[in-house]
Amino acid sequence: MNLNRVFIIGNLTRDPELKNLPSGTAVASFGVATNRTWKDQSGQKKDDTQFHNVVAFGKQAEIMNQYLKKGSTVFIEGRLQTRNWE
C-alpha cells in the first residue's frame, strides 16, 4: 500500500490566481511559506523558510480565490507532486 498525503500550514505569499481550463474547470494557484525555528548545538537560534506552490481545482479553487489574500494563514491537505522545469 502506498500513501501520498501532505499537510501544510503556512501563510500565502501572493494572492490566488484564478484561471479556467478549456473544460471550464476553475484552477487557483498560489504560494505558501512555512517557517521552522530551532536552536543549533551552540544554542544559536536558527530560522528556515520553505516556499510551496499550491494548485487547487473546481469549487475549492473558486472558494480559495474568494476568501484568501496574501498573508492569510492556511491549512492545506492534499498530495505532493514534484515537477521539473528549466
Backbone as CSV, one residue per row, in Angstrom:
resi,resn,N_x,N_y,N_z,CA_x,CA_y,CA_z,C_x,C_y,C_z
1,MET,0.836,-1.176,0.000,0.000,0.000,0.000,0.883,1.242,0.000
2,ASN,0.524,2.238,-0.817,1.259,3.493,-0.912,0.379,4.641,-0.453
3,LEU,1.018,5.674,0.067,0.275,6.842,0.543,1.028,8.098,0.143
4,ASN,0.337,9.042,-0.457,0.901,10.336,-0.825,-0.016,11.400,-0.239
5,ARG,0.249,11.822,0.979,-0.597,12.795,1.679,0.317,13.815,2.346
6,VAL,-0.011,15.091,2.198,0.799,16.158,2.789,-0.125,17.157,3.482
7,PHE,0.360,17.714,4.596,-0.342,18.758,5.337,0.594,19.958,5.414
8,ILE,0.112,21.119,5.012,0.916,22.340,5.043,0.128,23.414,5.780
9,ILE,0.754,24.005,6.784,0.175,25.161,7.471,1.167,26.297,7.297
10,GLY,0.709,27.371,6.671,1.597,28.498,6.415,0.823,29.724,5.986
11,ASN,1.546,30.689,5.438,0.955,31.951,5.005,1.102,32.119,3.494
12,LEU,0.058,32.667,2.872,0.102,32.908,1.441,1.145,33.962,1.112
13,THR,1.949,33.693,0.092,2.979,34.635,-0.338,2.461,35.561,-1.434
14,ARG,1.325,35.222,-2.019,0.701,36.061,-3.048,-0.785,35.740,-3.117
15,ASP,-1.567,36.651,-3.665,-2.993,36.404,-3.853,-3.187,35.224,-4.796
16,PRO,-4.228,34.425,-4.590,-4.507,33.322,-5.518,-4.777,33.860,-6.931
17,GLU,-4.311,33.121,-7.915,-4.537,33.464,-9.319,-5.526,32.443,-9.877
18,LEU,-6.693,32.914,-10.291,-7.749,32.026,-10.767,-7.784,32.009,-12.287
19,LYS,-7.776,30.804,-12.853,-7.892,30.606,-14.301,-8.910,29.501,-14.528
20,ASN,-9.313,29.324,-15.778,-10.228,28.247,-16.132,-9.610,27.384,-17.217
21,LEU,-9.767,26.066,-17.071,-9.331,25.134,-18.103,-10.304,25.229,-19.279
22,PRO,-9.923,24.736,-20.467,-10.850,24.736,-21.599,-12.177,24.044,-21.284
23,SER,-12.154,23.098,-20.345,-13.374,22.391,-19.949,-14.272,23.255,-19.058
24,GLY,-13.736,24.408,-18.580,-14.496,25.279,-17.701,-14.171,25.096,-16.230
25,THR,-13.339,24.105,-15.894,-12.951,23.856,-14.506,-12.056,24.982,-14.001
26,ALA,-12.377,25.515,-12.830,-11.571,26.582,-12.226,-10.283,26.003,-11.644
27,VAL,-9.186,26.767,-11.781,-7.888,26.381,-11.244,-7.301,27.590,-10.526
28,ALA,-6.981,27.433,-9.251,-6.342,28.503,-8.481,-4.924,28.083,-8.136
29,SER,-3.990,28.999,-8.305,-2.606,28.715,-7.910,-2.133,29.850,-7.004
30,PHE,-1.343,29.472,-6.011,-0.819,30.437,-5.060,0.380,29.831,-4.353
31,GLY,1.124,30.669,-3.656,2.289,30.214,-2.912,2.015,30.238,-1.418
32,VAL,2.635,29.291,-0.708,2.536,29.221,0.747,3.954,29.127,1.317
33,ALA,4.213,29.928,2.346,5.508,29.886,3.034,5.327,29.211,4.391
34,THR,6.236,28.284,4.702,6.246,27.642,6.015,7.574,27.980,6.695
35,ASN,7.526,28.168,8.011,8.706,28.549,8.778,9.028,27.490,9.822
36,ARG,10.322,27.368,10.121,10.784,26.457,11.158,11.873,27.168,11.946
37,THR,11.792,27.095,13.268,12.787,27.712,14.142,13.344,26.648,15.084
38,TRP,14.652,26.657,15.271,15.295,25.709,16.176,16.593,26.313,16.696
39,LYS,17.185,25.666,17.684,18.486,26.073,18.205,19.523,25.043,17.785
40,ASP,20.654,25.530,17.312,21.717,24.608,16.923,22.495,24.155,18.161
41,GLN,23.548,23.376,17.957,24.302,22.806,19.084,24.932,23.861,19.977
42,SER,25.222,25.031,19.402,25.837,26.096,20.209,24.790,26.990,20.872
43,GLY,23.504,26.701,20.673,22.448,27.481,21.297,21.965,28.654,20.463
44,GLN,22.531,28.818,19.280,22.120,29.895,18.378,20.749,29.583,17.772
45,LYS,19.887,30.582,17.729,18.563,30.415,17.135,18.699,30.432,15.611
46,LYS,18.106,29.451,14.970,18.149,29.334,13.505,16.726,29.350,12.960
47,ASP,16.547,29.953,11.799,15.255,30.003,11.117,15.407,29.441,9.714
48,ASP,14.377,28.785,9.240,14.361,28.261,7.879,12.963,28.469,7.311
49,THR,12.890,28.989,6.099,11.614,29.198,5.425,11.595,28.389,4.140
50,GLN,10.518,27.660,3.929,10.319,26.889,2.709,9.128,27.472,1.960
51,PHE,9.212,27.478,0.645,8.139,28.011,-0.186,7.525,26.886,-1.003
52,HIS,6.200,26.829,-1.026,5.469,25.763,-1.693,4.501,26.371,-2.710
53,ASN,4.458,25.804,-3.899,3.464,26.200,-4.895,2.281,25.260,-4.761
54,VAL,1.081,25.830,-4.660,-0.128,25.047,-4.440,-1.103,25.303,-5.582
55,VAL,-1.770,24.230,-6.039,-2.782,24.322,-7.088,-4.043,23.633,-6.588
56,ALA,-5.183,24.320,-6.740,-6.482,23.773,-6.334,-7.413,23.819,-7.538
57,PHE,-8.360,22.876,-7.593,-9.261,22.767,-8.736,-10.719,22.863,-8.306
58,GLY,-11.562,23.216,-9.256,-13.013,23.169,-9.062,-13.532,24.191,-8.066
59,LYS,-14.548,23.765,-7.314,-15.208,24.644,-6.343,-14.226,25.134,-5.281
60,GLN,-13.284,24.269,-4.865,-12.283,24.686,-3.883,-11.462,25.859,-4.409
61,ALA,-11.106,25.822,-5.687,-10.337,26.914,-6.288,-11.126,28.215,-6.244
62,GLU,-12.412,28.152,-6.542,-13.253,29.348,-6.522,-13.375,29.913,-5.113
63,ILE,-13.554,29.049,-4.123,-13.683,29.494,-2.733,-12.365,30.100,-2.246
64,MET,-11.249,29.466,-2.566,-9.949,29.991,-2.154,-9.704,31.364,-2.758
65,ASN,-10.044,31.525,-4.022,-9.874,32.809,-4.685,-10.736,33.888,-4.032
66,GLN,-11.907,33.514,-3.563,-12.841,34.473,-2.968,-12.394,34.932,-1.580
67,TYR,-11.868,34.015,-0.757,-11.608,34.322,0.645,-10.143,34.550,1.014
68,LEU,-9.208,34.006,0.264,-7.807,34.096,0.652,-7.105,35.260,-0.026
69,LYS,-6.226,35.903,0.713,-5.404,37.003,0.207,-3.981,36.808,0.707
70,LYS,-3.047,37.551,0.117,-1.653,37.491,0.537,-1.572,37.710,2.046
71,GLY,-0.830,36.842,2.742,-0.673,36.941,4.187,-1.633,36.071,4.973
72,SER,-2.708,35.579,4.332,-3.675,34.711,5.023,-2.996,33.431,5.490
73,THR,-3.353,32.974,6.682,-2.872,31.687,7.176,-3.797,30.597,6.651
74,VAL,-3.212,29.530,6.110,-3.996,28.445,5.531,-3.513,27.093,6.031
75,PHE,-4.428,26.136,6.035,-4.122,24.733,6.312,-4.497,23.976,5.046
76,ILE,-3.508,23.399,4.387,-3.699,22.704,3.121,-3.496,21.212,3.343
77,GLU,-4.413,20.400,2.840,-4.254,18.956,2.845,-4.387,18.478,1.407
78,GLY,-3.449,17.662,0.968,-3.511,17.184,-0.408,-2.429,16.168,-0.680
79,ARG,-2.056,16.091,-1.948,-0.992,15.173,-2.342,0.179,15.970,-2.895
80,LEU,1.351,15.391,-2.794,2.589,16.036,-3.243,2.910,15.584,-4.656
81,GLN,3.170,16.560,-5.536,3.573,16.248,-6.903,4.775,17.113,-7.237
82,THR,5.867,16.485,-7.645,7.080,17.201,-7.980,7.140,17.418,-9.476
83,ARG,7.447,18.639,-9.867,7.569,18.961,-11.290,8.977,19.496,-11.561
84,ASN,9.462,19.286,-12.764,10.767,19.791,-13.179,10.582,20.783,-14.298
85,TRP,11.410,21.838,-14.309,11.390,22.798,-15.400,12.780,23.421,-15.506
86,GLU,13.041,23.998,-16.652,14.333,24.640,-16.895,14.124,26.075,-17.291
